[in-house]
Amino acid sequence: MRPLIRLFFRGLRQVLAPIVLISEKLSTPKSVERSPEAQAEIDRACEGLALYQFRTCPFCVKVRKEIARLGLPIEVRDAQLNPDHRRELAEGGGRVKVPCLRIAQDDGGVEWLYESDDINAWLQRRFATA
């Protein structure tokens, strides 16, 4: 019975994946407008950030939309299809759960932030007023 359930959900994901991606494309908001100097500062601040995600995960879509809305050039790493990114997430963050924002600190430390609402709140606090 268990393999049948897995097969059902795998098929369901394959059917829903294009719908999720099209929906994201159609509903992603426009980026905020900044002066070139302000955007350059934002670009520098985002150099130490990376989002570990699965392409069709709805919670990852939610974070990617916020990143797009704030106009942030954050590197997106696919932990589902790339085994190196999956391993980095497991070793650094302690678990393979997405979305996860990797935040490299100025002192060399690294923070791993899970949960889409927490990530979006952090992005808002850090970049919304910049």
N, CA, C and O atoms as a DFTB+ gen file, in Angstrom:
520 C
 N C O
     1  1       0.815      -1.203       0.000
     2  2       0.000       0.000       0.000
     3  2       0.861       1.270       0.000
     4  3       0.535       2.255      -0.663
     5  1       1.943       1.227       0.742
     6  2       2.816       2.397       0.844
     7  2       3.381       2.836      -0.512
     8  3       3.373       4.031      -0.810
     9  1       3.874       1.901      -1.345
    10  2       4.365       2.324      -2.673
    11  2       3.266       2.941      -3.528
    12  3       3.537       3.840      -4.325
    13  1       2.061       2.483      -3.379
    14  2       0.945       3.038      -4.136
    15  2       0.659       4.484      -3.724
    16  3       0.383       5.338      -4.566
    17  1       0.728       4.738      -2.439
    18  2       0.522       6.109      -1.939
    19  2       1.635       7.027      -2.447
    20  3       1.370       8.147      -2.885
    21  1       2.875       6.551      -2.387
    22  2       4.002       7.357      -2.905
    23  2       3.825       7.653      -4.389
    24  3       4.051       8.776      -4.837
    25  1       3.424       6.646      -5.139
    26  2       3.199       6.826      -6.566
    27  2       2.104       7.858      -6.833
    28  3       2.230       8.685      -7.737
    29  1       1.043       7.806      -6.050
    30  2      -0.048       8.781      -6.194
    31  2       0.457      10.202      -5.973
    32  3       0.190      11.092      -6.782
    33  1       1.191      10.417      -4.870
    34  2       1.660      11.771      -4.572
    35  2       2.735      12.232      -5.540
    36  3       2.815      13.422      -5.842
    37  1       3.557      11.330      -6.030
    38  2       4.551      11.700      -7.041
    39  2       3.844      12.164      -8.316
    40  3       4.241      13.156      -8.927
    41  1       2.794      11.441      -8.711
    42  2       2.016      11.840      -9.887
    43  2       1.313      13.167      -9.682
    44  3       1.266      14.003     -10.585
    45  1       0.768      13.356      -8.489
    46  2       0.096      14.615      -8.158
    47  2       1.070      15.792      -8.240
    48  3       0.731      16.848      -8.772
    49  1       2.280      15.602      -7.710
    50  2       3.292      16.668      -7.780
    51  2       3.647      16.991      -9.228
    52  3       3.846      18.154      -9.577
    53  1       3.726      15.961     -10.069
    54  2       4.068      16.197     -11.471
    55  2       2.966      16.964     -12.195
    56  3       3.247      17.763     -13.089
    57  1       1.728      16.727     -11.814
    58  2       0.606      17.443     -12.425
    59  2       0.566      18.884     -11.925
    60  3       0.326      19.808     -12.703
    61  1       0.802      19.077     -10.629
    62  2       0.690      20.413     -10.038
    63  2       1.915      21.301     -10.277
    64  3       1.794      22.525     -10.234
    65  1       3.085      20.720     -10.527
    66  2       4.313      21.504     -10.682
    67  2       4.195      22.598     -11.738
    68  3       4.532      23.745     -11.445
    69  1       3.730      22.299     -12.957
    70  2       3.620      23.379     -13.945
    71  2       2.626      24.460     -13.517
    72  3       2.824      25.638     -13.815
    73  1       1.576      24.069     -12.829
    74  2       0.585      25.048     -12.362
    75  2       1.214      25.989     -11.347
    76  3       0.991      27.199     -11.390
    77  1       2.002      25.430     -10.431
    78  2       2.678      26.250      -9.416
    79  2       3.642      27.228     -10.088
    80  3       3.684      28.404      -9.724
    81  1       4.408      26.756     -11.052
    82  2       5.394      27.617     -11.711
    83  2       4.741      28.704     -12.557
    84  3       5.206      29.844     -12.567
    85  1       3.680      28.365     -13.260
    86  2       2.957      29.373     -14.057
    87  2       2.315      30.403     -13.136
    88  3       2.351      31.602     -13.414
    89  1       1.735      29.935     -12.052
    90  2       1.118      30.841     -11.081
    91  2       2.150      31.809     -10.516
    92  3       1.878      33.001     -10.371
    93  1       3.343      31.287     -10.195
    94  2       4.407      32.162      -9.678
    95  2       4.786      33.215     -10.714
    96  3       4.927      34.394     -10.390
    97  1       4.945      32.786     -11.941
    98  2       5.343      33.708     -13.009
    99  2       4.321      34.823     -13.193
   100  3       4.684      35.985     -13.376
   101  1       3.037      34.461     -13.144
   102  2       1.972      35.441     -13.365
   103  2       1.732      36.358     -12.171
   104  3       1.238      37.473     -12.337
   105  1       2.076      35.900     -10.972
   106  2       1.727      36.685      -9.782
   107  2       2.926      37.303      -9.062
   108  3       2.756      37.904      -8.001
   109  1       4.129      37.169      -9.616
   110  2       5.295      37.778      -8.975
   111  2       5.200      39.296      -9.104
   112  3       5.023      39.819     -10.205
   113  1       5.319      40.005      -7.973
   114  2       5.175      41.464      -8.008
   115  2       6.388      42.153      -8.632
   116  3       7.471      41.579      -8.745
   117  1       6.164      43.398      -9.030
   118  2       7.259      44.209      -9.555
   119  2       8.201      44.563      -8.415
   120  3       7.793      44.675      -7.259
   121  1       9.442      44.732      -8.759
   122  2      10.476      45.077      -7.794
   123  2      10.354      46.539      -7.367
   124  3       9.889      47.379      -8.138
   125  1      10.768      46.835      -6.148
   126  2      10.786      48.216      -5.680
   127  2      11.831      48.991      -6.476
   128  3      12.816      48.421      -6.945
   129  1      11.610      50.276      -6.621
   130  2      12.548      51.143      -7.335
   131  2      13.506      51.767      -6.327
   132  3      13.091      52.277      -5.286
   133  1      14.789      51.717      -6.655
   134  2      15.814      52.330      -5.807
   135  2      16.772      53.122      -6.691
   136  3      16.865      52.896      -7.898
   137  1      17.466      54.034      -6.073
   138  2      18.517      54.738      -6.802
   139  2      19.644      53.745      -7.078
   140  3      19.759      52.737      -6.380
   141  1      20.471      54.012      -8.078
   142  2      21.585      53.096      -8.369
   143  2      22.513      52.894      -7.167
   144  3      23.033      51.798      -6.958
   145  1      22.716      53.942      -6.388
   146  2      23.583      53.833      -5.217
   147  2      22.953      52.928      -4.157
   148  3      23.628      52.084      -3.567
   149  1      21.662      53.113      -3.924
   150  2      20.965      52.291      -2.941
   151  2      20.922      50.831      -3.385
   152  3      21.084      49.928      -2.565
   153  1      20.705      50.595      -4.682
   154  2      20.671      49.221      -5.185
   155  2      22.047      48.578      -5.083
   156  3      22.156      47.386      -4.795
   157  1      23.102      49.362      -5.318
   158  2      24.461      48.823      -5.190
   159  2      24.733      48.403      -3.743
   160  3      25.392      47.391      -3.503
   161  1      24.231      49.170      -2.792
   162  2      24.386      48.823      -1.378
   163  2      23.615      47.529      -1.059
   164  3      24.116      46.666      -0.338
   165  1      22.415      47.408      -1.594
   166  2      21.605      46.196      -1.413
   167  2      22.328      45.001      -2.035
   168  3      22.377      43.924      -1.441
   169  1      22.883      45.190      -3.220
   170  2      23.604      44.116      -3.900
   171  2      24.766      43.608      -3.046
   172  3      24.984      42.401      -2.948
   173  1      25.506      44.523      -2.432
   174  2      26.624      44.137      -1.565
   175  2      26.119      43.386      -0.337
   176  3      26.733      42.407       0.088
   177  1      25.011      43.835       0.231
   178  2      24.457      43.189       1.424
   179  2      23.945      41.781       1.130
   180  3      23.896      40.939       2.027
   181  1      23.568      41.524      -0.108
   182  2      23.021      40.212      -0.486
   183  2      24.096      39.206      -0.888
   184  3      23.789      38.038      -1.127
   185  1      25.339      39.642      -0.963
   186  2      26.406      38.729      -1.391
   187  2      26.554      37.528      -0.467
   188  3      26.940      36.451      -0.920
   189  1      26.261      37.688       0.802
   190  2      26.402      36.598       1.760
   191  2      25.128      35.799       1.979
   192  3      25.041      35.026       2.933
   193  1      24.138      35.973       1.109
   194  2      22.855      35.280       1.280
   195  2      22.654      34.242       0.187
   196  3      23.045      34.446      -0.962
   197  1      22.037      33.127       0.563
   198  2      21.674      32.091      -0.417
   199  2      20.392      31.429       0.056
   200  3      20.253      31.096       1.233
   201  1      19.463      31.240      -0.858
   202  2      18.201      30.586      -0.548
   203  2      18.249      29.154      -1.063
   204  3      18.377      28.917      -2.264
   205  1      18.144      28.206      -0.142
   206  2      18.030      26.797      -0.508
   207  2      16.548      26.503      -0.680
   208  3      15.740      26.812       0.195
   209  1      16.196      25.904      -1.816
   210  2      14.781      25.751      -2.143
   211  2      14.551      24.581      -3.064
   212  3      15.485      24.025      -3.643
   213  1      13.273      24.211      -3.190
   214  2      12.809      23.282      -4.215
   215  2      11.991      24.123      -5.178
   216  3      11.217      24.974      -4.741
   217  1      12.138      23.912      -6.436
   218  2      11.530      24.770      -7.452
   219  2      10.012      24.897      -7.327
   220  3       9.474      25.990      -7.501
   221  1       9.318      23.809      -7.031
   222  2       7.855      23.850      -7.011
   223  2       7.262      23.857      -5.607
   224  3       6.050      23.696      -5.458
   225  1       8.068      24.037      -4.591
   226  2       7.564      24.118      -3.221
   227  2       6.799      25.438      -3.046
   228  3       7.360      26.505      -3.298
   229  1       5.534      25.386      -2.620
   230  2       4.762      26.629      -2.485
   231  2       5.346      27.601      -1.459
   232  3       5.214      28.815      -1.614
   233  1       5.983      27.082      -0.424
   234  2       6.596      27.964       0.569
   235  2       7.845      28.638       0.005
   236  3       8.152      29.779       0.351
   237  1       8.557      27.932      -0.859
   238  2       9.708      28.523      -1.538
   239  2       9.256      29.585      -2.531
   240  3       9.907      30.620      -2.677
   241  1       8.151      29.335      -3.208
   242  2       7.575      30.321      -4.132
   243  2       7.251      31.601      -3.361
   244  3       7.515      32.705      -3.837
   245  1       6.684      31.445      -2.184
   246  2       6.333      32.594      -1.343
   247  2       7.576      33.437      -1.032
   248  3       7.524      34.665      -1.099
   249  1       8.686      32.785      -0.693
   250  2       9.926      33.507      -0.393
   251  2      10.501      34.130      -1.659
   252  3      10.952      35.275      -1.629
   253  1      10.493      33.402      -2.763
   254  2      11.015      33.966      -4.019
   255  2      10.224      35.199      -4.454
   256  3      10.794      36.141      -5.004
   257  1       8.922      35.194      -4.212
   258  2       8.117      36.376      -4.548
   259  2       8.533      37.580      -3.695
   260  3       8.620      38.701      -4.196
   261  1       8.787      37.342      -2.420
   262  2       9.222      38.442      -1.547
   263  2      10.595      38.950      -1.979
   264  3      10.841      40.156      -1.977
   265  1      11.481      38.043      -2.345
   266  2      12.804      38.433      -2.842
   267  2      12.660      39.291      -4.096
   268  3      13.341      40.306      -4.241
   269  1      11.767      38.879      -5.004
   270  2      11.534      39.647      -6.230
   271  2      10.929      41.009      -5.912
   272  3      11.328      42.019      -6.490
   273  1       9.958      41.037      -4.985
   274  2       9.306      42.296      -4.628
   275  2      10.297      43.289      -4.053
   276  3      10.217      44.485      -4.332
   277  1      11.239      42.793      -3.243
   278  2      12.237      43.665      -2.628
   279  2      13.424      43.946      -3.562
   280  3      14.293      44.753      -3.233
   281  1      13.461      43.287      -4.714
   282  2      14.544      43.522      -5.669
   283  2      15.893      43.064      -5.160
   284  3      16.886      43.779      -5.298
   285  1      15.940      41.873      -4.569
   286  2      17.163      41.371      -3.958
   287  2      17.841      40.338      -4.853
   288  3      17.202      39.379      -5.288
   289  1      19.129      40.527      -5.131
   290  2      19.859      39.553      -5.954
   291  2      20.414      38.410      -5.102
   292  3      21.630      38.256      -4.983
   293  1      19.535      37.620      -4.518
   294  2      19.946      36.519      -3.647
   295  2      20.120      35.266      -4.490
   296  3      19.259      34.926      -5.303
   297  1      21.235      34.586      -4.291
   298  2      21.493      33.339      -5.011
   299  2      20.471      32.283      -4.584
   300  3      20.217      32.094      -3.395
   301  1      19.895      31.607      -5.563
   302  2      18.918      30.548      -5.301
   303  2      19.588      29.211      -5.597
   304  3      20.093      28.986      -6.697
   305  1      19.585      28.332      -4.602
   306  2      20.225      27.025      -4.737
   307  2      19.164      25.930      -4.650
   308  3      18.428      25.848      -3.667
   309  1      19.091      25.105      -5.662
   310  2      18.085      24.051      -5.714
   311  2      18.593      22.817      -4.961
   312  3      19.464      22.096      -5.448
   313  1      18.043      22.587      -3.785
   314  2      18.456      21.459      -2.948
   315  2      17.754      20.168      -3.339
   316  3      18.043      19.108      -2.783
   317  1      16.840      20.250      -4.286
   318  2      16.132      19.051      -4.732
   319  2      16.888      18.378      -5.881
   320  3      17.010      17.153      -5.913
   321  1      17.387      19.165      -6.807
   322  2      18.021      18.617      -7.999
   323  2      19.544      18.616      -7.943
   324  3      20.184      17.884      -8.696
   325  1      20.131      19.417      -7.070
   326  2      21.580      19.507      -6.984
   327  2      22.063      18.812      -5.705
   328  3      21.815      19.311      -4.607
   329  1      22.744      17.675      -5.828
   330  2      23.174      16.941      -4.627
   331  2      24.174      17.719      -3.765
   332  3      24.203      17.541      -2.548
   333  1      24.990      18.575      -4.379
   334  2      25.939      19.375      -3.597
   335  2      25.204      20.368      -2.706
   336  3      25.551      20.534      -1.537
   337  1      24.191      21.027      -3.258
   338  2      23.412      21.971      -2.458
   339  2      22.626      21.244      -1.366
   340  3      22.492      21.752      -0.253
   341  1      22.116      20.074      -1.680
   342  2      21.388      19.272      -0.694
   343  2      22.312      18.897       0.470
   344  3      21.917      18.976       1.633
   345  1      23.543      18.490       0.149
   346  2      24.519      18.123       1.174
   347  2      24.897      19.339       2.021
   348  3      24.975      19.238       3.246
   349  1      25.134      20.492       1.379
   350  2      25.454      21.721       2.118
   351  2      24.341      22.064       3.101
   352  3      24.605      22.431       4.246
   353  1      23.100      21.943       2.650
   354  2      21.953      22.248       3.500
   355  2      21.884      21.285       4.680
   356  3      21.642      21.706       5.812
   357  1      22.094      20.003       4.423
   358  2      22.043      19.001       5.492
   359  2      23.168      19.203       6.503
   360  3      22.944      19.122       7.710
   361  1      24.366      19.463       6.012
   362  2      25.520      19.620       6.898
   363  2      25.510      20.962       7.621
   364  3      25.785      21.021       8.820
   365  1      25.200      22.027       6.912
   366  2      25.240      23.359       7.517
   367  2      24.018      23.674       8.349
   368  3      24.134      24.151       9.477
   369  1      22.845      23.408       7.796
   370  2      21.601      23.732       8.488
   371  2      21.126      22.649       9.428
   372  3      20.308      22.899      10.314
   373  1      21.635      21.449       9.239
   374  2      21.263      20.358      10.117
   375  2      20.114      19.496       9.624
   376  3      19.853      18.433      10.186
   377  1      19.431      19.937       8.589
   378  2      18.334      19.148       8.026
   379  2      18.034      19.627       6.606
   380  3      18.324      20.766       6.239
   381  1      17.451      18.732       5.828
   382  2      17.057      19.085       4.463
   383  2      15.594      19.499       4.522
   384  3      14.686      18.687       4.347
   385  1      15.397      20.785       4.773
   386  2      14.062      21.369       4.843
   387  2      14.127      22.706       4.129
   388  3      15.038      23.500       4.364
   389  1      13.176      22.949       3.271
   390  2      13.176      24.194       2.513
   391  2      11.862      24.926       2.749
   392  3      10.858      24.306       3.098
   393  1      11.866      26.228       2.562
   394  2      12.991      27.085       2.224
   395  2      13.912      27.302       3.421
   396  3      13.499      27.227       4.578
   397  1      15.163      27.570       3.101
   398  2      16.157      27.874       4.127
   399  2      17.063      28.978       3.584
   400  3      17.622      28.858       2.493
   401  1      17.197      30.042       4.353
   402  2      18.068      31.150       3.960
   403  2      19.381      31.023       4.706
   404  3      19.409      31.016       5.936
   405  1      20.470      30.922       3.954
   406  2      21.817      30.882       4.540
   407  2      22.314      32.309       4.628
   408  3      22.411      33.009       3.620
   409  1      22.627      32.734       5.842
   410  2      23.065      34.102       6.083
   411  2      24.506      34.070       6.587
   412  3      24.761      33.658       7.718
   413  1      25.447      34.504       5.747
   414  2      26.851      34.574       6.141
   415  2      27.061      35.878       6.915
   416  3      26.812      36.965       6.394
   417  1      27.513      35.761       8.137
   418  2      27.751      36.920       8.994
   419  2      29.103      37.557       8.670
   420  3      29.978      36.909       8.097
   421  1      29.267      38.814       9.034
   422  2      30.530      39.522       8.789
   423  2      31.691      38.908       9.562
   424  3      32.840      38.985       9.126
   425  1      31.390      38.293      10.721
   426  2      32.445      37.701      11.544
   427  2      32.825      36.290      11.093
   428  3      33.627      35.626      11.750
   429  1      32.257      35.829       9.980
   430  2      32.575      34.503       9.452
   431  2      31.594      33.418       9.852
   432  3      31.645      32.308       9.321
   433  1      30.704      33.726      10.778
   434  2      29.693      32.757      11.186
   435  2      28.588      32.644      10.152
   436  3      28.443      33.502       9.281
   437  1      27.817      31.582      10.258
   438  2      26.720      31.354       9.321
   439  2      25.463      31.038      10.109
   440  3      25.488      30.227      11.035
   441  1      24.358      31.684       9.736
   442  2      23.052      31.414      10.329
   443  2      22.178      30.761       9.261
   444  3      22.190      31.171       8.100
   445  1      21.425      29.746       9.665
   446  2      20.509      29.048       8.759
   447  2      19.104      29.338       9.240
   448  3      18.718      28.924      10.333
   449  1      18.341      30.045       8.429
   450  2      16.990      30.469       8.813
   451  2      15.961      29.682       8.012
   452  3      15.913      29.764       6.785
   453  1      15.139      28.920       8.727
   454  2      14.088      28.113       8.104
   455  2      12.739      28.822       8.253
   456  3      12.626      29.821       8.962
   457  1      11.735      28.297       7.582
   458  2      10.341      28.758       7.624
   459  2      10.145      30.014       6.759
   460  3      10.819      31.026       6.951
   461  1       9.234      29.926       5.828
   462  2       8.999      31.012       4.875
   463  2       8.590      32.314       5.564
   464  3       9.062      33.385       5.183
   465  1       7.727      32.238       6.563
   466  2       7.309      33.464       7.259
   467  2       8.476      34.118       7.990
   468  3       8.600      35.342       7.987
   469  1       9.327      33.315       8.614
   470  2      10.496      33.855       9.317
   471  2      11.487      34.474       8.333
   472  3      12.054      35.535       8.596
   473  1      11.689      33.808       7.206
   474  2      12.600      34.340       6.186
   475  2      12.064      35.662       5.638
   476  3      12.809      36.635       5.525
   477  1      10.777      35.698       5.297
   478  2      10.188      36.933       4.762
   479  2      10.240      38.058       5.782
   480  3      10.503      39.206       5.423
   481  1       9.994      37.745       7.052
   482  2      10.070      38.773       8.101
   483  2      11.495      39.302       8.219
   484  3      11.693      40.507       8.371
   485  1      12.482      38.423       8.151
   486  2      13.884      38.847       8.235
   487  2      14.238      39.729       7.041
   488  3      14.883      40.765       7.200
   489  1      13.816      39.319       5.845
   490  2      14.082      40.119       4.641
   491  2      13.433      41.495       4.748
   492  3      14.035      42.498       4.365
   493  1      12.208      41.547       5.268
   494  2      11.513      42.821       5.460
   495  2      12.289      43.723       6.425
   496  3      12.530      44.895       6.137
   497  1      12.675      43.161       7.571
   498  2      13.417      43.965       8.570
   499  2      14.735      44.465       7.995
   500  3      15.133      45.605       8.237
   501  1      15.401      43.620       7.242
   502  2      16.743      43.950       6.745
   503  2      16.718      44.875       5.522
   504  3      17.578      45.745       5.392
   505  1      15.736      44.693       4.623
   506  2      15.812      45.377       3.335
   507  2      14.647      46.291       2.982
   508  3      14.768      47.071       2.037
   509  1      13.540      46.234       3.685
   510  2      12.361      47.009       3.273
   511  2      12.594      48.511       3.380
   512  3      12.066      49.266       2.563
   513  1      13.357      48.958       4.347
   514  2      13.565      50.389       4.538
   515  2      14.865      50.868       3.901
   516  3      15.168      52.061       3.901
   517  1      15.629      49.918       3.358
   518  2      16.940      50.311       2.778
   519  2      16.761      50.981       1.445
   520  3      17.743      51.375       0.816
